[in-house]
Amino acid sequence: MASGITTVVTVEIQGQQFPIRTSLDAAYVQRLAAHVDDQIQKVSRSAPTADTLSLAILAALNVTDEFFRARDDHDEAHSTLAERAMALEHLVDEALAHGSSSVE
């Protein structure tokens, strides 16, 4: 995603344009901005009288919640996979141990 070359990508959030200096792919930065804009729009439907800063903070909390949940799901899946790999390794070790004792 990162090219190493810094460029300026202009994104639009809540009708305002923001120039973002980045080494990330422009399309990716646009996707990030669209996600932030979507989150702010969702929050504004729930709290239509909130000011822009409050909407941004609530949207940031929602995005952080998404991130934490995804990270926790990833950690849980990784842990489960590691446990299954260890169980399989144990089974293989047992099979090899029984196989080698029957050969002797």
Secondary structure, 3 states (H helix, E strand, C coil): CEEEEEEEEEEEECCEEEEEEEEECHHHHHHHHHHHHHHHHHHHHHCCCCCHHHHHHHHHHHHHHHHHHHHHHHHHHHHHHHHHHHHHHHHHHHHHHHHHHHHC
